[in-house]
Amino acid sequence: MAEKKRDKVLVIDDSRLHAYQLQSILEDEYDITVTHTAEEGLKLVNETDFSLILLDVIMPGMDGFTLLKKLQEEIITRSIPVILVTSLSDIENEQHGLVLGAVDYISKPFHPLIVKARVNTHIKLYSYRKQVEYQSRTDQLTGIANRRRHDHYSRLKWDEATRLQVPFSVCMFDIDHFKAFNDTYGHPAGDKVIVSVAKTISYYLQRSTDFFARYGGEEFVGFMLGDTLDQAFDYLKKVRQAVEDLHIPHASSVSKWVTVSVGGVTITPKVGNTYESYLKVADTMLYDAKNAGRNRVVWADAKMKQLYEK
């Protein structure tokens, strides 16, 4: 039986004695990383997936309050629970830390049972929040991202492409004649097709610059950063062919195999352009792909010049 993965805890304290004490109290249950400066702590927290940070308040250079504020300013780090460690016992400092985003306080000298109890409680709460967030952004049938996740992430990546001035490709997918498939084989079989198609497309759209989600029903949406118009068009033709090559039998009256139609657009975003407007363009290209006979890719450039798969 595989050993359960241990949560990672980061201890940031300029006192080697206090850092060692915390490590000794917690290392039997957690993987502990220790650093003695806020600057190094900030670097580590962006490199490792920590479940909790124990942060000393009074340190030379950047103090704990300043680091806490920086952590709260970043999307990646703001959700990590931070427990402040201090010998300060006045209410004003506790209030200041909690207002900045700390979840709790631990006072020196340490009581091992109190330290363990508070760390354990906040790690459990963090794990629960992560699980709830994951479920809220994941399509329950296919396990890929859902529309909510797409709506959030697409805006972030669109802004990134606008800032870096790199090509951005948006594409829409639709399973061809899906109603006919459901009418012939039933909805449970239709669900299996949705899962198989999602798994196949996900295999191709899994680079760090790619994103893929279920948009609703038998429709999917994806985007890619950095690919030129021709690269995106050629790549999506391979994706479309991969779905056909699954050789899932379709209703004989409409098609031999289950296939998908794909529509997309490639643009280098400029300030003032919106992701939503080009998502509509991709949807129009999908409509054109269906009108052209289905099981094909239709793509557009920024000037709406179209490429049709033969």
FIKERO-444668 format. One line per field, with one value per residue (C-alpha): residue number from 1; x, y, z. Coordinates in steps of 0.2 Angstrom, whole numbers. Each point is the difference from the previous one (the first is absolute). Example, Ala and Ser with C-alpha at 12.3 -4.5 7.8 and 13.67 -1.06 7.14 Angstrom:
BEGIN
mifi = (1	2)
xx = (62	6)
yy = (-22	17)
zz = (39	-3)
This chain:
BEGIN
mifi = (1	2	3	4	5	6	7	8	9	10	11	12	13	14	15	16	17	18	19	20	21	22	23	24	25	26	27	28	29	30	31	32	33	34	35	36	37	38	39	40	41	42	43	44	45	46	47	48	49	50	51	52	53	54	55	56	57	58	59	60	61	62	63	64	65	66	67	68	69	70	71	72	73	74	75	76	77	78	79	80	81	82	83	84	85	86	87	88	89	90	91	92	93	94	95	96	97	98	99	100	101	102	103	104	105	106	107	108	109	110	111	112	113	114	115	116	117	118	119	120	121	122	123	124	125	126	127	128	129	130	131	132	133	134	135	136	137	138	139	140	141	142	143	144	145	146	147	148	149	150	151	152	153	154	155	156	157	158	159	160	161	162	163	164	165	166	167	168	169	170	171	172	173	174	175	176	177	178	179	180	181	182	183	184	185	186	187	188	189	190	191	192	193	194	195	196	197	198	199	200	201	202	203	204	205	206	207	208	209	210	211	212	213	214	215	216	217	218	219	220	221	222	223	224	225	226	227	228	229	230	231	232	233	234	235	236	237	238	239	240	241	242	243	244	245	246	247	248	249	250	251	252	253	254	255	256	257	258	259	260	261	262	263	264	265	266	267	268	269	270	271	272	273	274	275	276	277	278	279	280	281	282	283	284	285	286	287	288	289	290	291	292	293	294	295	296	297	298	299	300	301	302	303	304	305	306	307	308	309	310)
xx = (0	7	5	-12	8	5	-5	14	3	11	8	7	9	16	3	8	-5	-18	0	8	-13	-15	8	3	-19	-7	12	-7	-16	5	14	9	10	9	7	6	-4	-17	9	5	-18	-8	11	-4	-19	0	10	-9	-18	-1	-16	5	13	6	6	10	-5	16	14	15	-3	-18	-11	-14	-14	8	2	-18	-6	10	-7	-17	3	4	-14	11	5	-15	-9	14	-4	13	1	10	14	4	5	-11	-16	-9	-17	5	13	-11	-14	12	6	-18	-5	15	-6	7	-11	7	14	12	9	18	4	-8	-12	2	-18	-7	12	-5	-19	0	11	-10	-17	6	7	-16	-10	12	-2	-19	0	11	-11	-16	9	6	-18	-8	12	0	-13	-6	-3	17	11	6	-2	-18	-7	3	18	1	-8	12	16	-3	0	16	9	-8	8	16	0	-4	14	13	-7	0	-13	-16	-11	-17	-10	-17	-4	-16	-4	-9	-18	1	-19	-2	13	-10	-16	8	11	-7	6	12	9	0	9	13	3	2	13	9	1	5	14	6	0	8	15	4	-4	11	15	3	-7	-16	-17	-15	-17	-17	-11	-17	-9	11	9	18	11	19	14	18	14	14	-5	-1	-16	7	7	-17	-10	11	1	-19	-2	10	-11	-15	7	4	-18	-5	13	-8	-12	-15	-15	-13	-18	1	-12	12	18	11	10	-2	9	2	-1	12	0	13	9	18	4	14	-11	1	-6	-18	-3	-10	1	-19	-1	12	-8	-16	11	6	-19	-4	15	-8	-16	8	9	-17	-8	15	-4	6	16	11	10	-4	12	1	13	-1	-7	-13	8	-5	10	-11	6	-2)
yy = (0	17	11	15	16	12	18	13	13	15	8	17	6	9	-9	-16	-6	4	-7	-17	-1	2	-13	-12	2	-3	-11	-16	5	12	4	15	13	13	17	14	15	7	3	-19	-5	10	-9	-17	3	3	-16	-13	-4	3	-4	13	13	3	18	10	18	8	-3	11	7	-5	-3	-13	13	6	-17	-5	15	-5	-18	7	10	-15	-11	-16	3	9	-16	-8	2	10	-2	14	-5	14	4	16	-3	17	0	14	-11	-15	10	7	-17	-7	15	-3	-18	-11	-14	-2	5	-11	8	-4	-10	-14	-13	-15	-6	17	2	-17	3	17	-6	-16	10	13	-13	-10	16	4	-18	1	17	-6	-16	11	12	-14	-8	17	2	-18	-8	-15	-11	2	6	15	18	6	17	9	-4	5	16	5	-7	6	18	-2	-8	13	14	-9	-2	18	5	-11	3	-19	-9	-6	-14	-3	-16	-7	-19	-8	-19	-3	-6	-3	0	-14	-10	2	-4	-16	-6	9	13	-11	-5	19	4	-13	9	17	-8	-8	16	11	-12	-1	19	3	-11	12	16	-3	12	13	13	-10	-1	-11	0	-7	15	-9	-16	-7	17	3	15	2	13	0	13	3	-10	9	-2	-14	-9	1	-5	-15	-6	1	-11	-13	1	-2	-15	-8	1	-8	-14	-5	-9	1	-6	14	-2	-7	13	14	-6	-15	6	13	16	19	16	14	18	12	17	6	18	10	9	19	11	2	-17	-12	-19	-1	8	-13	-14	5	0	-18	-5	7	-10	-15	4	1	-17	-8	8	-5	-19	-2	-10	14	15	18	13	19	13	18	6	-14	-8	-18	-17	-15	-18	-9)
zz = (0	-5	14	2	-6	14	0	-1	13	-2	16	-2	16	2	16	-3	17	-3	-17	6	14	-12	-12	14	5	-17	-10	5	-9	-14	-12	8	-10	10	-5	10	-11	-7	-17	-1	6	-14	-12	7	1	-19	-4	12	3	19	10	14	5	17	0	13	1	6	-12	-7	-17	-6	15	1	-2	-17	-6	5	-10	-16	2	0	-16	-10	-7	1	19	8	4	10	18	10	19	8	12	13	17	-2	11	-2	-8	-13	-8	-1	-8	-12	-6	-1	-10	-12	-3	13	6	18	12	10	14	7	10	-10	8	-12	2	-4	-15	-7	3	-9	-15	-2	1	-14	-11	0	-4	-14	-7	1	-9	-14	-2	-1	-12	-11	-1	-4	-15	-6	-12	10	-15	-9	14	-11	4	-1	-7	17	-1	-18	3	14	-8	-18	6	9	-15	-12	10	0	-19	-1	11	-8	-18	-4	-12	9	-8	6	-6	2	-2	-2	-2	-16	-1	19	2	-13	10	16	-9	-7	15	15	12	10	-16	-5	17	-4	-17	8	12	-14	-11	15	4	-18	-2	17	-5	-14	10	15	-2	12	-13	-3	8	-3	8	-2	-5	2	-7	-14	-3	6	-1	0	-3	-3	2	-12	-15	-17	-10	-11	15	9	-15	-4	18	2	-16	9	15	-10	-9	17	5	-16	2	16	-12	12	-11	-3	-6	-17	-7	3	1	2	14	14	-6	5	-9	5	-2	6	-2	2	5	9	13	1	14	-2	-8	11	1	0	-18	-7	9	-10	-16	4	3	-18	-7	8	-8	-17	3	3	-15	-11	4	18	6	-6	7	-6	6	-1	2	8	-17	-1	-14	1	-2	-4	3	-17)
